[in-house]
């Protein structure tokens, strides 16, 4: 947990870490929503951008498993496994409102949710690419606009661009 220096409250929300830069594409409607707020179950106001950053902090930066879950899933970079119940507890927001928040983010093109009886996985579809602290440039294959195809406008950082599976390859 991180302490808010201004009012000495403890923040339960995670902040994105693990990348040096990130390129995100938002619609005008998504930007407007991010500027809004949500009330938790105690009536406290939470910025929608804070909720988004918390989800962004859960995003895998390399392939792997969501090991903190009873039924861990194999995840690709740009995805995260989640539980509505766990988010409801961590954010102090009811499960129905969590579902509505996730549905709103999905409608705005920020995430894509794949919920099944086995597990819930979300893809950060608004994230186009990121650079990690070793200067590896990773294209988010979960972004439907990219569809895993590099365009001429995508330039590698230091001559390195990742391929499928997140392994850096020389261009």
Order of alpha helices (4+ residues) and beta strands (2+ residues): beta-beta-beta-alpha-beta-beta-alpha-beta-beta-beta-alpha-alpha-beta-beta-beta-beta-beta-beta
